């Protein structure tokens, strides 16, 4: 059995991509996030881990990477991503828990985690696990929900909100939905073994009336300029950071062709063994005998 980990927010069976993004009036948020990613992403890379990939909304934006691993806890979300992106050699799909990533140490030279950390009951543990699977000097782009945003500050000062946006602890406003203080996130990144290089503030104009009255192109251009103030202050609902995995004890694994049998890519989430035997329908751990199914091209590491 896999080790006990914190609770997971599971989007299994959800129509999140359609209802929230395509039909939910989020064209502005999507466009300004794309701008932030263009600013932060390296021009090229070998192997990227996309944590919380969902239906693959952001995946096409990682153009500089040769291969991308889409990781999500929801199998149905990955099925949607697979339908959108296809099954070429460039994409690897894995259903797994971020607290117990099924990869060997030091495998990835890039990682992203966009609109996902706010579901983490133990965010520091998730960040440590991401650092474990990254190569030294690898680039990690993180987006987090900011509790110290202008709307929260105004509500607090007017007495319409009982929690303070200025205190360092996360606030859980709905079950498994957290907002974080920017200083706390920077401290957690540092403790996990990351060096923060840059911050961008995003979604400055996330107000329904503004999105209705101002054309998308103009609103996005305004946000693009305002993003550049992220190194000075963070008062928006969304903050992007780019960090570098510090040089340390983590080795740099050889990212070959993803052959699990070679022992250089996947590792068993149950026991940590890097030697998994791959068959047509499953990976089998040679140490603890855990079996991890391959479901129509998607590696499933959610149970043992």
C-alpha positions in Angstrom: 0.0 0.0 0.0 1.1 3.6 -0.6 2.2 5.7 2.4 -0.6 7.7 4.0 -0.5 11.3 2.7 -2.7 14.4 3.2 -6.1 14.6 1.6 -6.3 15.2 -2.1 -8.7 17.4 -4.0 -9.9 15.1 -6.7 -11.4 16.4 -10.0 -12.4 13.0 -11.2 -15.4 13.2 -13.5 -15.3 17.0 -13.4 -16.1 19.2 -16.4 -13.8 21.9 -15.0 -12.1 22.7 -18.3 -15.4 23.4 -20.0 -17.5 24.9 -17.2 -14.7 27.1 -15.6 -12.4 28.0 -18.5 -14.3 27.7 -21.8 -17.7 28.7 -20.7 -17.0 30.5 -17.4 -15.8 33.9 -18.6 -12.2 33.3 -17.8 -10.6 34.4 -21.1 -8.9 37.3 -19.3 -7.4 35.1 -16.6 -6.2 32.6 -19.2 -4.6 35.2 -21.4 -2.7 37.0 -18.6 -1.4 33.6 -17.2 -0.1 32.9 -20.7 1.7 36.2 -20.7 3.3 35.4 -17.3 4.4 31.9 -18.4 6.1 33.4 -21.5 8.1 35.7 -19.3 9.1 33.0 -16.9 9.7 29.9 -19.0 13.2 29.0 -20.2 13.6 29.1 -23.9 14.5 25.4 -24.0 14.6 22.3 -21.8 14.7 18.6 -21.8 12.0 17.2 -19.5 9.2 19.1 -17.8 6.9 18.0 -15.0 3.5 19.7 -15.1 2.0 19.2 -11.7 -1.8 19.5 -11.7 -1.9 19.4 -15.5 -5.7 18.8 -15.6 -7.0 18.7 -19.1 -3.8 20.2 -20.5 -4.9 23.9 -20.8 -1.3 25.1 -20.3 0.6 22.2 -21.8 0.9 23.7 -25.3 2.6 26.7 -23.8 5.7 24.7 -22.8 7.1 24.9 -26.3 10.7 24.9 -25.4 10.7 21.4 -23.7 11.4 18.3 -25.6 9.1 16.1 -23.4 6.4 16.9 -20.9 5.0 14.7 -18.1 1.4 15.6 -17.4 0.6 14.7 -13.8 -2.8 14.9 -12.2 -4.7 12.9 -9.5 -7.7 12.7 -11.8 -7.7 10.1 -14.4 -10.6 11.7 -16.3 -8.8 15.0 -16.5 -5.8 13.3 -18.0 -8.0 11.5 -20.5 -9.3 14.9 -21.6 -5.7 16.1 -22.0 -4.8 13.0 -24.0 -7.8 13.6 -26.3 -6.6 17.2 -26.8 -2.9 16.6 -27.2 -2.6 13.1 -28.5 -0.3 10.2 -27.7 2.9 11.3 -29.3 6.3 10.6 -27.7 6.4 14.1 -26.4 3.8 13.6 -23.8 3.7 11.1 -20.8 0.5 11.0 -18.7 0.6 10.0 -15.1 -2.2 9.9 -12.5 -0.5 10.2 -9.1 -0.4 12.0 -5.8 1.9 15.0 -5.6 2.9 14.0 -2.1 4.4 10.7 -3.4 5.6 11.4 -6.9 6.4 8.2 -8.9 9.7 9.4 -10.3 13.3 8.9 -9.5 15.3 11.7 -7.8 16.7 14.5 -10.0 14.8 13.6 -13.1 13.3 16.9 -14.4 15.1 20.0 -15.5 11.8 21.9 -15.3 8.5 21.8 -13.4 5.3 23.9 -13.2 2.5 24.0 -10.7 -0.3 26.4 -11.8 -3.6 26.8 -10.0 -2.8 23.7 -8.0 -1.0 24.6 -4.8 -4.2 26.2 -3.4 -5.6 22.6 -3.0 -2.6 21.5 -0.9 -3.3 20.8 2.8 0.4 20.4 3.3 2.0 22.7 0.7 5.6 22.5 2.1 5.5 18.7 1.7 4.3 19.0 -1.9 7.1 21.5 -2.6 9.7 19.2 -1.0 8.6 16.3 -3.2 8.8 18.4 -6.3 12.3 19.5 -5.4 13.3 15.8 -4.9 12.5 14.9 -8.5 14.2 18.0 -10.0 17.8 18.3 -11.2 20.1 20.9 -9.6 19.6 24.3 -11.3 16.2 23.1 -12.7 13.5 25.8 -13.2 10.3 25.6 -11.1 7.4 27.9 -12.0 4.8 28.1 -9.2 1.5 30.0 -9.1 -0.3 30.5 -5.8 -3.5 32.1 -4.6 -2.5 35.2 -2.6 -4.3 35.9 0.7 -2.9 39.4 0.8 -4.8 40.7 -2.2 -6.6 44.1 -2.4 -10.1 42.6 -2.2 -9.3 40.6 0.9 -7.6 43.6 2.5 -10.6 45.8 1.8 -13.1 43.3 3.2 -11.0 42.8 6.3 -10.7 46.6 7.0 -14.4 47.0 6.5 -15.2 44.2 8.9 -16.7 41.9 6.3 -14.1 39.2 6.7 -12.8 37.7 10.0 -9.4 36.4 8.9 -6.5 38.8 8.4 -4.8 38.9 5.0 -1.6 40.1 6.7 -0.8 37.1 8.9 1.5 34.4 7.6 -0.6 31.3 8.0 -2.7 29.9 5.1 -6.5 30.4 5.2 -8.8 27.6 4.1 -11.9 29.5 2.9 -13.5 26.4 1.5 -12.5 22.8 2.2 -9.2 22.1 0.5 -9.0 25.6 -1.0 -6.3 27.7 0.5 -4.9 31.2 0.1 -1.3 31.8 1.1 0.8 34.8 2.2 3.7 35.6 -0.3 6.3 35.7 2.4 5.2 32.3 3.6 5.5 30.9 0.1 9.0 32.3 -0.3 10.0 30.8 3.0 8.6 27.4 2.1 10.4 27.4 -1.3 13.6 28.2 0.4 13.2 25.4 3.0 12.4 23.0 0.2 15.6 23.8 -1.6 14.6 26.4 -4.2 16.0 29.9 -4.8 13.4 32.4 -5.9 14.5 34.4 -8.9 11.5 36.4 -10.0 7.9 37.2 -9.0 5.0 38.4 -11.2 1.7 39.6 -10.0 -1.2 38.4 -12.2 -4.9 39.1 -12.6 -4.8 42.7 -11.4 -8.2 43.4 -13.0 -10.1 40.3 -12.0 -13.3 42.2 -11.6 -16.4 41.2 -13.5 -17.4 44.7 -14.5 -14.0 45.5 -15.9 -13.9 42.3 -17.9 -17.3 43.2 -19.3 -16.5 46.8 -20.2 -12.9 46.7 -21.3 -11.9 44.7 -24.4 -9.8 41.7 -23.6 -6.8 42.8 -25.6 -6.6 46.1 -23.7 -7.2 44.6 -20.3 -4.5 42.0 -20.9 -2.0 44.6 -22.1 -2.7 46.6 -18.9 -2.1 43.5 -16.8 1.0 42.7 -18.7 2.5 46.0 -17.7 1.3 45.7 -14.1 2.9 42.2 -13.8 6.3 43.8 -13.7 5.6 45.3 -10.3 5.6 41.8 -8.8 9.1 42.1 -7.4 8.0 45.2 -5.3 4.6 44.2 -3.9 2.1 41.4 -4.2 -1.5 42.5 -3.9 -3.2 40.5 -6.6 -5.2 37.3 -6.2 -2.6 35.3 -8.2 1.2 35.4 -8.0 3.7 33.6 -10.2 7.2 32.8 -9.0 10.2 31.4 -10.9 12.7 29.5 -8.7 15.8 27.5 -9.3 16.4 24.1 -7.7 19.5 24.7 -5.5 22.6 22.6 -6.0 22.6 20.0 -3.3 22.5 16.3 -2.6 19.9 15.5 -5.3 21.6 13.8 -8.2 20.8 14.5 -11.9 19.1 11.4 -13.2 19.5 10.5 -16.9 16.2 11.4 -18.6 16.2 8.7 -21.3 13.3 7.5 -23.3 11.1 6.9 -20.3 11.8 3.2 -20.1 10.5 2.1 -16.7 12.4 -1.1 -16.9 15.7 0.7 -17.1 15.2 2.0 -13.6 15.9 5.6 -14.6 12.5 7.2 -14.8 9.6 5.9 -12.6 9.9 4.7 -9.0 7.5 2.9 -6.9 5.4 5.3 -4.8 4.8 2.6 -2.2 8.4 1.7 -1.4 10.6 4.0 -3.4 12.2 1.3 -5.5 13.4 2.7 -8.9 13.2 -0.7 -10.6 9.8 -1.2 -12.1 9.1 -3.9 -14.7 6.8 -2.6 -17.5 4.4 -4.9 -19.2 1.6 -4.2 -21.7 -0.9 -3.3 -19.0 1.0 -2.4 -15.9 4.2 -1.6 -14.1 5.3 -4.0 -11.3 7.6 -3.2 -8.5 10.4 -5.7 -8.1 10.7 -5.0 -4.4 7.2 -4.8 -2.9 5.3 -6.4 -5.8 2.9 -3.4 -6.1 1.2 -3.2 -9.5 0.5 0.1 -11.2 -1.9 -0.1 -14.1 -1.4 1.5 -17.5 -4.9 2.6 -18.5 -5.1 3.3 -22.2 -1.8 5.0 -22.3 -2.0 6.7 -18.8 0.2 5.4 -16.0 -1.9 5.1 -12.8 0.0 5.4 -9.5 -2.9 6.2 -7.2 -3.2 2.8 -5.5 -1.0 -0.1 -4.7 
